[in-house]
């Protein structure tokens, strides 16, 4: 299932769903999001991996984060969260660590509610978990 997105203007949220993908597919998707008139600077981004079944390797994640980093100043998200059903999701953990290295406010969660709560907070959280940890359902 290819990447796709929805924009909820009321919640100021861009949700990206679909299978794990390569950097080129991310480039295409983020270009579409950037040009979507419903999207505004300050919207939160949620990457929902709960339906994804085929994780990518670390080298692919590096390429994806490179794409995300290039689009970040143009999209101007408030924060980004990844929801994964796996307590240990190597691809999500690598993405989190790389984003942290680039000072991008991105966190990884196993709970939709916790991810949404963190996204709604809207500013970087000093109590965010260390890279390499995944927040679990309460």
C-alpha positions, 0 to 999 in steps of 0.5 A: 500500500503506497504512502498517502496522507490526509489533512485535518485542518480543525486538528491542524494535523497531517497524517501519513499512512501506508507501507514503509517506503523508499526515499523517492516516494517520501519526496513525492508525498512531501512535495504533494503535502507542501503544495496542498492548500489545506496545509499550513505552517505549524501543523503537526505530522503523524506517521502511522505505521500500525498497518505497515508490515514490511520495515525498511533497513537503516540505509533506507531510513537515512535516505528518508530522514534526508528527504524529511530534513530537506522539506522540514523548513518548508513544511514548518511542522510543529512536531512529528510523531511516529506510531508503531505497533512494535515495541521494538521497531528498528526503522522507527528507532533509527528515524528517531535517532537521526531526527534527534541528531538533526534537532527535529522534534520527532518522537516514536510511540506505540500509543495513538493517544500518547502520540496525539497528546504529545503532538498537541503540546506543540513545543519540544518537550524537555522530558522526551524519551531518549533516542532509541526508546519507544513510548509504550501504552500506559 
